[in-house]
Amino acid sequence: MNVTDVLKKLELPNRDNERSQITLRLSFNEYARLHALKETYGNNHSVNDLINLLLKESLDEVINALESDWKDSFNTSYKAILEKKSDDDSKLKEGNAE
């Protein structure tokens, strides 16, 4: 994906409700660049939306460039993380139902 495609995505509303809260430490320079990007292009988006979009696109590009052995390892790890989250979510729902 190129930068033009990323900027086009900023024109669309963000409908991603599947989020986890994390703490991210950035250099002040990157913080300032993100806020400037938000002011320039992110009319309907928060800085968090921009970070999610940029991170997603960057990760997709890196993952697509992985050699097959590394990609297999990545896919195994990714699937295990998703399954654990699903199990944790199910346990949480069961606990709330009681």
TIMI-2910 file (N, C-alpha, C, CB; in pm, 1 decimal, decimal comma, always signed):
<rs>
+----------+----------+----------+----------+----------+----------+----------+----------+----------+----------+----------+----------+------+
!      n_x !      n_y !      n_z !     ca_x !     ca_y !     ca_z !      c_x !      c_y !      c_z !     cb_x !     cb_y !     cb_z ! resn !
+----------+----------+----------+----------+----------+----------+----------+----------+----------+----------+----------+----------+------+
!    +86,0 !   -117,2 !     +0,0 !     +0,0 !     +0,0 !     +0,0 !    +90,3 !   +123,1 !     +0,0 !    -97,7 !     +0,0 !   +123,3 !  Met !
!    +50,1 !   +222,8 !    -77,6 !   +130,4 !   +344,9 !    -81,1 !    +64,8 !   +455,1 !     +1,9 !   +150,4 !   +392,2 !   -226,2 !  Asn !
!   +135,8 !   +564,0 !    +15,7 !    +89,8 !   +674,0 !   +101,1 !    -42,5 !   +730,9 !    +52,6 !   +194,5 !   +784,5 !   +106,3 !  Val !
!    -61,8 !   +740,3 !    -77,7 !   -186,9 !   +793,0 !   -131,6 !   -305,5 !   +708,4 !    -86,7 !   -181,0 !   +798,9 !   -284,6 !  Thr !
!   -287,5 !   +576,1 !    -86,2 !   -394,8 !   +486,2 !    -40,7 !   -424,7 !   +506,6 !   +107,2 !   -356,6 !   +339,5 !    -66,4 !  Asp !
!   -321,0 !   +527,2 !   +187,2 !   -340,6 !   +552,1 !   +330,2 !   -417,8 !   +681,7 !   +349,8 !   -204,9 !   +558,3 !   +404,3 !  Val !
!   -379,7 !   +785,5 !   +276,6 !   -448,5 !   +914,1 !   +289,4 !   -594,2 !   +904,1 !   +245,2 !   -376,3 !  +1021,2 !   +207,2 !  Leu !
!   -622,4 !   +822,9 !   +144,7 !   -761,4 !   +802,5 !   +102,2 !   -842,8 !   +736,9 !   +212,9 !   -766,8 !   +716,5 !    -25,3 !  Lys !
!   -779,2 !   +644,8 !   +286,7 !   -850,1 !   +578,9 !   +396,5 !   -887,1 !   +677,9 !   +506,2 !   -765,0 !   +466,2 !   +454,7 !  Lys !
!   -809,7 !   +784,2 !   +518,8 !   -840,9 !   +885,2 !   +619,7 !   -969,3 !   +960,6 !   +586,5 !   -725,4 !   +983,4 !   +633,0 !  Leu !
!  -1012,2 !   +953,0 !   +461,2 !  -1135,6 !  +1019,8 !   +421,9 !  -1258,6 !   +940,8 !   +467,0 !  -1138,5 !  +1039,9 !   +270,4 !  Glu !
!  -1239,0 !   +814,3 !   +503,2 !  -1349,7 !   +729,0 !   +544,2 !  -1362,7 !   +728,9 !   +696,4 !  -1330,1 !   +585,6 !   +491,6 !  Leu !
!  -1484,2 !   +713,8 !   +746,7 !  -1499,4 !   +705,5 !   +892,9 !  -1439,7 !   +575,9 !   +944,4 !  -1648,4 !   +715,4 !   +933,7 !  Pro !
!  -1390,1 !   +578,6 !  +1067,0 !  -1333,6 !   +460,1 !  +1129,6 !  -1445,5 !   +383,5 !  +1198,4 !  -1221,4 !   +497,7 !  +1230,5 !  Asn !
!  -1463,2 !   +257,9 !  +1160,3 !  -1570,3 !   +176,3 !  +1219,9 !  -1514,4 !    +57,5 !  +1297,3 !  -1665,8 !   +126,6 !  +1111,1 !  Arg !
!  -1388,7 !    +65,5 !  +1333,8 !  -1326,0 !    -44,1 !  +1405,9 !  -1356,9 !    -33,0 !  +1554,7 !  -1174,0 !    -45,0 !  +1382,0 !  Asp !
!  -1439,9 !   -123,9 !  +1604,5 !  -1476,4 !   -123,6 !  +1746,2 !  -1397,3 !   -226,0 !  +1825,7 !  -1624,6 !   -150,4 !  +1762,0 !  Asn !
!  -1316,9 !   -306,0 !  +1758,9 !  -1240,2 !   -411,1 !  +1824,5 !  -1103,4 !   -354,0 !  +1860,7 !  -1226,5 !   -537,9 !  +1732,8 !  Glu !
!  -1092,8 !   -300,9 !  +1981,4 !   -969,3 !   -237,0 !  +2024,3 !   -928,7 !   -285,8 !  +2161,6 !   -984,4 !    -85,5 !  +2024,7 !  Arg !
!   -799,5 !   -278,6 !  +2185,4 !   -743,2 !   -304,9 !  +2317,1 !   -670,4 !   -179,9 !  +2360,0 !   -648,0 !   -429,2 !  +2316,5 !  Ser !
!   -682,0 !   -146,8 !  +2484,5 !   -613,6 !    -27,8 !  +2533,4 !   -470,7 !    -62,8 !  +2570,7 !   -687,8 !    +32,9 !  +2654,1 !  Gln !
!   -377,1 !    +12,7 !  +2515,6 !   -235,8 !     -6,0 !  +2546,1 !   -174,4 !   +130,4 !  +2573,1 !   -161,6 !    -79,1 !  +2429,9 !  Ile !
!    -57,2 !   +129,0 !  +2630,2 !    +19,8 !   +251,5 !  +2646,6 !   +132,2 !   +248,0 !  +2545,4 !    +74,7 !   +266,9 !  +2792,6 !  Thr !
!   +148,5 !   +354,9 !  +2474,2 !   +250,9 !   +362,9 !  +2370,9 !   +338,0 !   +484,5 !  +2398,1 !   +187,6 !   +370,3 !  +2228,9 !  Leu !
!   +465,7 !   +464,4 !  +2408,1 !   +557,4 !   +575,9 !  +2430,3 !   +620,6 !   +613,4 !  +2297,1 !   +666,8 !   +539,5 !  +2535,9 !  Arg !
!   +603,5 !   +739,2 !  +2260,1 !   +658,8 !   +791,8 !  +2135,8 !   +757,9 !   +902,4 !  +2167,2 !   +546,9 !   +843,8 !  +2043,0 !  Leu !
!   +850,3 !   +922,5 !  +2075,5 !   +934,7 !  +1040,1 !  +2090,6 !   +846,8 !  +1162,7 !  +2068,1 !  +1056,4 !  +1037,4 !  +1990,8 !  Ser !
!   +886,2 !  +1275,3 !  +2122,7 !   +805,3 !  +1395,5 !  +2106,2 !   +793,8 !  +1431,9 !  +1958,1 !   +865,8 !  +1512,9 !  +2185,9 !  Phe !
!   +898,6 !  +1408,2 !  +1882,4 !   +895,7 !  +1439,1 !  +1739,8 !   +785,8 !  +1359,4 !  +1668,7 !  +1032,4 !  +1409,7 !  +1676,1 !  Asn !
!   +774,6 !  +1229,6 !  +1699,6 !   +670,1 !  +1147,1 !  +1636,8 !   +531,4 !  +1190,4 !  +1684,2 !   +692,7 !   +997,2 !  +1668,7 !  Glu !
!   +521,6 !  +1225,3 !  +1811,6 !   +396,8 !  +1277,4 !  +1866,6 !   +353,6 !  +1402,5 !  +1789,2 !   +412,7 !  +1309,5 !  +2017,6 !  Tyr !
!   +447,3 !  +1494,6 !  +1769,3 !   +416,3 !  +1618,5 !  +1697,4 !   +377,4 !  +1589,5 !  +1552,9 !   +536,1 !  +1714,4 !  +1701,3 !  Ala !
!   +446,6 !  +1495,9 !  +1489,1 !   +414,4 !  +1462,3 !  +1349,7 !   +275,2 !  +1401,7 !  +1338,3 !   +518,4 !  +1365,0 !  +1292,4 !  Arg !
!   +238,4 !  +1315,2 !  +1434,1 !   +103,9 !  +1257,0 !  +1432,2 !     -3,8 !  +1363,6 !  +1447,9 !    +89,9 !  +1152,7 !  +1542,8 !  Leu !
!    +17,5 !  +1455,7 !  +1539,2 !    -81,3 !  +1561,7 !  +1559,6 !    -89,1 !  +1654,7 !  +1438,3 !    -47,2 !  +1642,4 !  +1685,5 !  His !
!    +23,5 !  +1681,7 !  +1375,6 !    +22,5 !  +1763,4 !  +1253,8 !    -49,6 !  +1689,8 !  +1141,2 !   +166,9 !  +1799,1 !  +1210,7 !  Ala !
!    -28,0 !  +1559,0 !  +1131,2 !    -98,3 !  +1479,4 !  +1030,3 !   -248,1 !  +1480,6 !  +1056,0 !    -46,1 !  +1334,9 !  +1029,1 !  Leu !
!   -287,7 !  +1469,8 !  +1182,5 !   -429,5 !  +1475,6 !  +1217,1 !   -489,5 !  +1608,8 !  +1174,8 !   -449,4 !  +1453,8 !  +1367,7 !  Lys !
!   -420,2 !  +1717,7 !  +1202,9 !   -470,5 !  +1849,9 !  +1165,7 !   -477,8 !  +1865,3 !  +1014,8 !   -382,3 !  +1959,2 !  +1224,9 !  Glu !
!   -386,7 !  +1801,1 !   +943,7 !   -382,1 !  +1813,5 !   +798,2 !   -485,3 !  +1725,9 !   +728,9 !   -244,3 !  +1778,5 !   +748,0 !  Thr !
!   -493,8 !  +1597,5 !   +769,4 !   -578,8 !  +1502,3 !   +697,7 !   -687,1 !  +1437,3 !   +781,0 !   -495,1 !  +1396,8 !   +639,9 !  Tyr !
!   -672,4 !  +1435,6 !   +909,8 !   -759,2 !  +1352,1 !   +991,6 !   -883,2 !  +1420,1 !  +1043,4 !   -683,8 !  +1300,8 !  +1104,9 !  Gly !
!   -955,1 !  +1489,8 !   +958,0 !  -1073,2 !  +1565,0 !  +1000,6 !  -1164,2 !  +1487,1 !  +1094,7 !  -1151,5 !  +1607,7 !   +880,4 !  Asn !
!  -1195,9 !  +1364,4 !  +1058,6 !  -1290,6 !  +1285,0 !  +1137,2 !  -1221,5 !  +1176,0 !  +1217,5 !  -1394,4 !  +1222,9 !  +1046,2 !  Asn !
!  -1091,3 !  +1187,7 !  +1235,4 !  -1016,0 !  +1081,1 !  +1300,2 !   -934,9 !  +1134,3 !  +1416,7 !   -924,7 !  +1012,3 !  +1200,4 !  His !
!   -921,9 !  +1051,5 !  +1516,9 !   -837,4 !  +1085,6 !  +1631,2 !   -693,7 !  +1045,2 !  +1600,2 !   -887,9 !  +1015,9 !  +1761,3 !  Ser !
!   -602,8 !  +1087,8 !  +1685,8 !   -463,9 !  +1044,5 !  +1671,7 !   -457,6 !   +892,5 !  +1686,5 !   -372,3 !  +1114,4 !  +1777,2 !  Val !
!   -539,3 !   +835,2 !  +1774,3 !   -543,6 !   +688,8 !  +1787,4 !   -583,5 !   +622,1 !  +1656,5 !   -641,2 !   +647,9 !  +1898,1 !  Asn !
!   -681,5 !   +680,7 !  +1587,1 !   -721,7 !   +626,8 !  +1456,9 !   -603,6 !   +629,1 !  +1360,0 !   -840,5 !   +707,1 !  +1398,8 !  Asp !
!   -530,9 !   +739,6 !  +1359,0 !   -415,6 !   +751,3 !  +1269,0 !   -309,3 !   +648,0 !  +1303,1 !   -355,9 !   +892,5 !  +1276,1 !  Leu !
!   -280,4 !   +631,0 !  +1431,8 !   -180,8 !   +532,1 !  +1472,4 !   -225,5 !   +393,0 !  +1429,1 !   -157,8 !   +536,5 !  +1625,4 !  Ile !
!   -352,8 !   +360,2 !  +1450,8 !   -403,9 !   +229,1 !  +1409,6 !   -390,4 !   +208,1 !  +1259,8 !   -549,5 !   +213,8 !  +1450,6 !  Asn !
!   -427,3 !   +306,8 !  +1181,8 !   -419,6 !   +294,3 !  +1036,5 !   -275,0 !   +279,3 !   +991,0 !   -484,0 !   +415,8 !   +968,8 !  Leu !
!   -188,2 !   +366,3 !  +1039,3 !    -47,5 !   +360,2 !   +998,1 !    +18,5 !   +230,2 !  +1042,9 !    +29,5 !   +479,6 !  +1054,8 !  Leu !
!    -12,0 !   +186,3 !  +1164,0 !    +45,0 !    +61,9 !  +1213,4 !     -6,7 !    -57,5 !  +1134,5 !    +13,7 !    +44,5 !  +1361,3 !  Leu !
!   -135,6 !    -60,8 !  +1106,4 !   -193,6 !   -170,6 !  +1029,2 !   -129,5 !   -181,0 !   +892,1 !   -344,3 !   -152,3 !  +1015,0 !  Lys !
!   -120,7 !    -67,0 !   +822,9 !    -63,8 !    -68,1 !   +688,2 !    +83,6 !   -108,5 !   +691,1 !    -79,3 !    +69,7 !   +622,5 !  Glu !
!   +156,4 !    -60,4 !   +790,3 !   +298,5 !    -95,2 !   +801,9 !   +315,7 !   -243,7 !   +832,8 !   +366,0 !    -10,3 !   +911,3 !  Ser !
!   +236,2 !   -294,5 !   +926,5 !   +245,1 !   -436,7 !   +959,3 !   +207,8 !   -524,8 !   +840,8 !   +155,3 !   -469,0 !  +1077,5 !  Leu !
!   +103,1 !   -486,6 !   +768,2 !    +64,5 !   -563,4 !   +649,1 !   +179,8 !   -571,4 !   +549,3 !    -59,0 !   -500,3 !   +581,9 !  Asp !
!   +247,6 !   -459,7 !   +530,5 !   +358,6 !   -456,0 !   +435,7 !   +474,6 !   -544,6 !   +482,4 !   +406,8 !   -311,6 !   +416,4 !  Glu !
!   +506,9 !   -537,5 !   +610,7 !   +615,2 !   -620,3 !   +665,0 !   +578,5 !   -768,8 !   +656,2 !   +645,3 !   -580,9 !   +812,0 !  Val !
!   +456,5 !   -803,1 !   +695,3 !   +413,2 !   -943,1 !   +694,3 !   +412,7 !   -998,9 !   +552,8 !   +273,8 !   -956,7 !   +756,6 !  Ile !
!   +367,1 !   -919,3 !   +457,0 !   +366,4 !   -964,7 !   +318,4 !   +507,2 !   -986,6 !   +264,1 !   +293,3 !   -864,8 !   +231,8 !  Asn !
!   +606,1 !   -918,9 !   +320,5 !   +743,7 !   -932,4 !   +275,1 !   +818,6 !  -1046,8 !   +343,5 !   +817,1 !   -803,5 !   +298,2 !  Ala !
!   +756,9 !  -1109,8 !   +444,4 !   +822,8 !  -1218,8 !   +516,4 !   +846,2 !  -1339,0 !   +425,2 !   +739,3 !  -1260,5 !   +637,9 !  Leu !
!   +959,1 !  -1404,5 !   +446,7 !   +984,5 !  -1529,9 !   +377,1 !   +890,6 !  -1635,0 !   +434,4 !  +1134,2 !  -1573,9 !   +390,8 !  Glu !
!   +866,5 !  -1741,7 !   +361,3 !   +762,4 !  -1838,4 !   +399,5 !   +783,9 !  -1898,4 !   +538,5 !   +756,6 !  -1950,0 !   +297,6 !  Ser !
!   +908,0 !  -1931,1 !   +576,1 !   +930,7 !  -1987,2 !   +710,4 !   +889,6 !  -1888,0 !   +818,4 !  +1078,8 !  -2026,3 !   +728,5 !  Asp !
!   +927,4 !  -1762,6 !   +802,5 !   +892,4 !  -1659,0 !   +899,8 !   +742,7 !  -1633,5 !   +898,0 !   +969,0 !  -1528,7 !   +870,9 !  Trp !
!   +683,0 !  -1637,5 !   +780,2 !   +539,0 !  -1614,1 !   +770,1 !   +461,4 !  -1725,3 !   +840,5 !   +496,2 !  -1604,4 !   +622,5 !  Lys !
!   +507,5 !  -1850,4 !   +827,1 !   +442,9 !  -1961,7 !   +897,0 !   +451,6 !  -1942,1 !  +1048,0 !   +507,5 !  -2095,8 !   +856,9 !  Asp !
!   +567,5 !  -1902,4 !  +1096,1 !   +586,1 !  -1877,0 !  +1239,0 !   +495,9 !  -1763,1 !  +1284,9 !   +733,5 !  -1844,0 !  +1269,6 !  Ser !
!   +490,3 !  -1657,2 !  +1205,6 !   +403,0 !  -1543,9 !  +1237,1 !   +257,8 !  -1590,0 !  +1246,3 !   +417,3 !  -1432,6 !  +1130,8 !  Phe !
!   +211,1 !  -1663,3 !  +1146,0 !    +71,2 !  -1707,2 !  +1142,2 !    +36,7 !  -1795,6 !  +1261,8 !    +42,8 !  -1782,6 !  +1012,0 !  Asn !
!   +129,8 !  -1883,2 !  +1302,0 !   +107,2 !  -1968,5 !  +1418,2 !    +93,7 !  -1883,5 !  +1544,8 !   +222,1 !  -2070,3 !  +1433,8 !  Thr !
!   +184,6 !  -1789,6 !  +1562,4 !   +180,3 !  -1702,3 !  +1681,2 !    +54,9 !  -1615,9 !  +1681,5 !   +305,3 !  -1612,6 !  +1686,9 !  Ser !
!    +21,6 !  -1558,7 !  +1567,6 !    -95,1 !  -1471,2 !  +1556,0 !   -223,1 !  -1547,4 !  +1589,0 !   -103,8 !  -1411,3 !  +1414,3 !  Tyr !
!   -235,1 !  -1667,9 !  +1534,0 !   -354,1 !  -1749,4 !  +1560,1 !   -365,4 !  -1782,9 !  +1708,4 !   -350,3 !  -1878,8 !  +1476,9 !  Lys !
!   -252,8 !  -1815,6 !  +1772,6 !   -254,7 !  -1848,6 !  +1915,7 !   -297,9 !  -1728,3 !  +1999,1 !   -116,0 !  -1897,3 !  +1961,6 !  Ala !
!   -251,4 !  -1609,8 !  +1963,3 !   -289,5 !  -1488,0 !  +2036,5 !   -439,0 !  -1461,5 !  +2021,0 !   -208,1 !  -1366,0 !  +1986,3 !  Ile !
!   -491,1 !  -1475,1 !  +1899,9 !   -634,6 !  -1453,4 !  +1876,4 !   -719,1 !  -1555,8 !  +1952,1 !   -666,0 !  -1460,6 !  +1726,0 !  Leu !
!   -674,8 !  -1681,1 !  +1953,5 !   -749,5 !  -1785,1 !  +2025,5 !   -749,9 !  -1757,6 !  +2175,5 !   -689,4 !  -1924,1 !  +1997,4 !  Glu !
!   -636,1 !  -1714,3 !  +2230,0 !   -629,8 !  -1682,4 !  +2372,5 !   -724,1 !  -1568,0 !  +2406,6 !   -486,7 !  -1646,7 !  +2413,2 !  Lys !
!   -727,5 !  -1464,6 !  +2321,2 !   -817,3 !  -1352,1 !  +2345,2 !   -962,4 !  -1398,3 !  +2340,6 !   -793,4 !  -1240,4 !  +2241,9 !  Lys !
!   -995,0 !  -1483,5 !  +2245,2 !  -1130,6 !  -1535,9 !  +2234,8 !  -1167,7 !  -1615,2 !  +2360,5 !  -1144,3 !  -1624,5 !  +2109,5 !  Ser !
!  -1074,8 !  -1698,7 !  +2407,3 !  -1099,2 !  -1775,2 !  +2530,6 !  -1117,1 !  -1681,9 !  +2650,0 !   -983,1 !  -1873,4 !  +2557,3 !  Asp !
!  -1030,4 !  -1580,2 !  +2659,8 !  -1040,4 !  -1483,6 !  +2770,1 !  -1172,7 !  -1408,9 !  +2765,4 !   -923,9 !  -1383,7 !  +2765,2 !  Asp !
!  -1215,5 !  -1369,9 !  +2644,7 !  -1343,1 !  -1299,3 !  +2629,6 !  -1459,5 !  -1388,5 !  +2671,5 !  -1361,9 !  -1252,3 !  +2484,2 !  Asp !
!  -1453,5 !  -1516,1 !  +2635,4 !  -1560,2 !  -1609,8 !  +2672,2 !  -1567,7 !  -1625,9 !  +2823,7 !  -1537,5 !  -1747,0 !  +2605,2 !  Ser !
!  -1451,6 !  -1637,7 !  +2888,7 !  -1448,9 !  -1650,8 !  +3034,0 !  -1503,4 !  -1524,7 !  +3101,1 !  -1305,9 !  -1679,2 !  +3082,4 !  Lys !
!  -1471,5 !  -1410,5 !  +3045,9 !  -1520,1 !  -1285,0 !  +3100,1 !  -1672,4 !  -1276,6 !  +3088,2 !  -1453,9 !  -1166,7 !  +3028,2 !  Leu !
!  -1726,5 !  -1316,5 !  +2973,9 !  -1872,1 !  -1314,5 !  +2955,4 !  -1940,4 !  -1411,2 !  +3050,3 !  -1908,6 !  -1349,1 !  +2810,7 !  Lys !
!  -1880,5 !  -1529,9 !  +3069,5 !  -1937,4 !  -1627,4 !  +3161,3 !  -1937,9 !  -1571,3 !  +3303,9 !  -1858,6 !  -1760,1 !  +3155,2 !  Glu !
!  -1830,4 !  -1504,7 !  +3341,8 !  -1821,5 !  -1446,3 !  +3474,6 !  -1922,0 !  -1334,8 !  +3495,7 !  -1683,0 !  -1394,5 !  +3498,6 !  Gly !
!  -1948,7 !  -1256,2 !  +3393,7 !  -2046,0 !  -1147,9 !  +3403,2 !  -2188,9 !  -1200,0 !  +3404,1 !  -2027,5 !  -1050,9 !  +3288,5 !  Asn !
!  -2210,6 !  -1317,2 !  +3345,8 !  -2346,2 !  -1373,7 !  +3338,8 !  -2390,3 !  -1429,5 !  +3474,2 !  -2352,5 !  -1484,4 !  +3232,0 !  Ala !
!  -2294,8 !  -1459,6 !  +3559,3 !  -2330,0 !  -1521,5 !  +3689,1 !  -2382,3 !  -1422,0 !  +3788,3 !  -2210,7 !  -1591,2 !  +3748,3 !  Glu !
+----------+----------+----------+----------+----------+----------+----------+----------+----------+----------+----------+----------+------+
</rs>
